Amino acid sequence: MKYKNEKLNHSPMLLVSGTIGIITFILIYGVTVLDITNDSWLVNSTYDLSAHYIGWLYYRDSPWQFPIGLVDGIINEYSFSIIYMDSIPIFALVFKILSPLLPSTFQYFGLYGLITFALQSILACELIFELTTNSKASILGSIFFTLSTTLFERMFRHSALAFHPIILLAIMYYIKKDKLIYRKRDTIYWCLLLILSCSIHAYFIPMVFAFLVAFYLPEIFSKNWYKGCLKIVIPTLLTIGAMYIWGYFYGSHNISIGELGNYNSNINALFNDLGNSYIDSLMGQTTSDGIWEAYAYLGAGILIMAFIVIYDIIQKRKYFQLKKCHIPTIFIIIIFGIVSIFPIIRFGQYTL
């Protein structure tokens, strides 16, 4: 098979794309956030950054215990997981281990942002190269991923939610299906990705899981359906185990806080810039509570390219070329679309 002698030496391409990601981060956020002893921008933040930073401070000073993510001291004598402070648990754990070697004032959020942007650009480049085998197009295309408006909005508002490289990895595994299965690495990779997801934020778990299901969907509907089901069950059980180790299920939690529906997406989310760009007068902007949490504006560049692609599909009648292999992709799009707009379905200011 073609995978045996496959050699892809494109390190220079990935180096260039990673550099683009780093430069983009510095141009937008500056270099002061990279000073590990500078926490003034976190302490004085008007967003949730200060709470994320406080979570790290208390976790650093808390004694080691099990589950490993437990934080003491924030709420009297009660302990709860660092997961619920959105303090990027995997980073918090690493630097808690290194704490004796670190200065008394230490923050890793700037470093986290730099790594996120670099990985975003690198993985986007690799993803495009996988589909095109064109290094120049891959580098150019990665810029659009790096300039993601959603990534900008998330980075220092809800920092943990900005780790979009996890989503790119899920997409990459999905399109590299044949290679992963041939090398018998597919289940291992999905296990690692789901464990990484729950070590960053629970937000990413259902996203990665949907790609996992779509990955094995053809196998589930084949005569070897039990193997496909088993390959989904194993990563699921390991993810639940990782969540238990982090402390996801520790203590009691009240989930009936009455906010369901305030933070779901809007049907026009991909086109609604909420006044944050030159295109600020699109029909149906909304001021409903929490709408900023559903910010998903694609950006003018992506929208223009999308219209070009749609025109190309219609003109050349490529919609007749639908194959069975495309069904899982359609499944992902439909499921994500439906889940994102429920339970209160809105289009702009109108509740449908």
N, C-alpha and C positions, 0 to 999 in steps of 0.2 A: 504493500500500500504506500501511498505517497507520503505518509507521515514519518516513515522510518528514516529517511535521509533528509528530512526537512531541516534546513539551516537558515535561520533568520537573524542575520547580524545587522541590526539596525540600531545599535546603541547610540551612534551620533544623532540620529533622528530623535530619539527619546531624550537625549541630553539637551538638545535645542528646545524641545517642547517643555521640558522641566524648567529650563531657564526662563522661558516665556511666562510660565506660571508664577515663578518667584518674582520676576520683574513686575508683573501685573499686581501682585499682592503689595509690594513695596510702594508702587505708584499710588495705589488706592488708600492704603492704611498707614504708610510711612514706616520708618525704621524704629521709632521709639517703642512701639509695641513689642519689638523683638528683644528689648532689654529685660532680661529675666528678673532684675531687681526693681523694675519700674511697675508698680501696681496702681499708680494714681488714676490711670485711665479706667481701671476696673472698679476701684473703690468709688469713684465719682460718677460712674455710669448712670444714666437715667433709664436704661433698659434693665434687663434681667442679668446683665453681666456681673454686677456686684454680688448677686445671690449665688451665681455659679462659682465665683471666686471664694466667697465665704464657705461654700461647701468644701472646696479644696483645703482651706485653712483648718477647718474642724476635722476633716478626714486625716490630714497630716498629723494632727496632734492626738487623734484617737488611738487607743491601744489596739494592737492586732487582735482580731477576734474572728469568729466564724458565724455567719457568712463574711467573706473578706471585704465586702463593701460597706460595712456598718460604720455609721458616724455617730459619735456621742457629743452631747453638750449643747446642741442647737435648741432642742426642745426639752428643757428640764432634764429628767433622768431617762427620757425615752431615746431609743436608738432607731435609726432607719438607714436605708441604703443610700449611698452616694449617687446611685442611679437617679433618685428623685430630686437631686439638686442640679441635674444637667451639667455636671462638672467634668464630663468626658472621662468616665471611670477608668478606662484602660491607661490613659495618661496619668490620672491621679494615682493609680496603683504603682506604676513604674516609678514615679517621682517620690512616692511615699517610701518605697524600698530604698531609693537613693537619698532620702531626706537627710541622713547624717552628713552627707558630703555637700549639701546644698546650703546657700546662704539663708539667713533667717527670713528674709523677704525674698520670696521666689514665686514667679508666675509662669505658667507654661502655655497660656492661651495664645500669645503671639506666635510662639513656635508652632503650636497646633495649626494656626491659620496658614502659616507659611507652608507647612507640610501638606495641608489640604489642597492649596492652590497648585503646588507642584505636582501632586498625584493626580489632581483633576486634569491637568494639561497632559501629563504623561499617559494616563490611561485612555484619555480621549484620542490621543495620537495613535496609540496601539490599536484601539478599537477601529478607527478609520482605516488604518493600514491593513488590518485583518480583512476588511471588505474591499479595499481598492488596490493594495500592494503598491501604492504610489506614495513615496515618502514626502514629496512636496505638498501634495494634497492633504496628507495626514497632518503635517505641521500647521498648514493654513487652517484646516478644519478644527484643530484643537483649540485655536484661539477663540472660536465661537463658544466652545464649552467653558473656557476659562473666563470669558466675559459674561457668564450667566448672571442675569439680574437677580434670580432667586438665590444664587450662591452669595452674592453681595449682601442681599437683605438679611440672610440668615447668619452670616459669619459672626458678627458681634452683636446680634440681638439674641438669638438662641444658638449659641456656637455649636453645640453638639449636633444640631440638625443640619449643619452646613457640610457634614462629611459626605458629600455626594460621590466621592470615589467609590464608596460601597455600592451605589447603584450602578455605576459604570462597570464595576467588576461583575455584578450580576448579569448585566447585558452581555459582557464579554464571554462569560461562561456559557451563556445561552446560545450565542452565535458560534461558539467553538465546540458545540455539542459533539460532533463526530470525532474531533481530535481527543477530547477528554474521555469519551467512552472507549475509543480505541486504546488509549493508554491506561484505562481502568483507574482514572484519577477523579472521575466525576463526583462520586459520593464524598470523597475526602475533601474536595474543594468546596462543595456546598456546605459541609459540616463546618469547615473553618470560617467560611464567609458568614454563616448565621451566628456562630459564636462571636465573631468580631462585631457583628451588628448589635447584639445584645450587650456588648462591652463598650459600645459608643452611646447608643440610645435605642430604646424599644421601638421608636418611630420607624426604624429601618427594617425591623423584623418582618412585618407583613409584606413589605415591598420585595424583599429578597425571597420570601417564601412563595410569593406568587410566581416569580421566575422559576423557582425550583419545581413547582407543580407543572408549569408549562413545559419545562425541560423534559419531564418524564411523562407528559400527557399521552404522547403516541404509544409509549410502552404500556401505559395503564389500559389503553384500549386495544391491546394486542393479546395474543394467546399467552404471553408471558406477563400478564397483568400483575401477578403477585410479586414479581421482581420489581416492577415499577413502584408499587405501593410500598415495598420494603425500603426502597431507596429514598422514599419520602419520610417514612416513619423513623429511620435511623437518625437523620439530621434533626428531626423534630424533637426526639427524645434527648439528644445531646444538647440541643439548644435549651430545653427546659432545665436540664441539669446545670448548664452554665448560668442560667437565670437564678436558679436556687443558690448557687455558690456566690453570686453577686449580692443576693439579698432581696431579689425582686418580691419574694413572697413572705418576707419577714414582717412580723407585726400585723396589725389590723389597718385596713385602709377603707375610707369612705369614698366610693366612686359616684355617689348620688349627689353631685354638687350643682345640678341644674344648668350646666353649661353646654349640654349636648345640643348641637345645632348652631351654636354661635360661631364655632370655629371651622365649620365645614367649608368646602370650596363653593365657588359660584360658577355657573355654567360659562360665564364670560371670562373666567380667571386667566386663561391663556392670552387674552387680548386686552385685558384691563390693566393699565399701568398705574392706576390709583394716583395719577398726577405726578408720577416720578420720572417722566421722560418728556420729550417734545410732543409726543402723541398723547396729550392729556385731556382730550375732549371726546373720547370714544363713548358711544351710546351705552347707557346702562351702568355707569359707575355707581357704586353703592357705598353707603356710610354705615351699614349695619354693624353691630358690635362684633369686634374680633375679626373683621374681614381681612385685616393685614396679615393674619395668621395663614390665610389661604393665598397669599401673594404668589403668583406663578407666571407673571408676565414673561413671554418668550423673548421679547426684544424685537425691534424693527427689522434687524438683519435676518433673524430666524424666520420671522413672519413672511418676509419677502421671498426667502428661499423656499418656504413651504408652499406658497402660491405658485412658484415656478414649477415645483415638483408635481403639484396637483394638475397644473395645466399640461405638463408633459405626459402624465398618466392618462388624462382624458384624450389628448390629441392622438397619442399612439395606441390608445385602447389597451393599455397594459393591465387594466383591471380584469381582462379575460384570462390573464396568465396566473390566476390564483391557484395555488397548489396546496396539497394537504399539509405540507410543512409550514404553511403560513397560518394555519388554524390556531396553534398555540399563541402566536403573536397577537392575533385578533382577540383571543381569549383574555390575554393580559390587559389589552387596551380597554375592553368592555368592562372587565371587573374593576380595574382601577378607576375608570370613569364613573361607574355607578356608586362605588363606595365613597368616592371623594365628595359627592354632592349630597349624600344623605346625611341626616334624616329630613332636613328642611331644604327643599329644592328651590334655588333662587336663580333668576336671571337679572343681573344688575340689581335695581331697587325693587324688583317685582318678585313676590313669593308665589311660586307656581303650585 
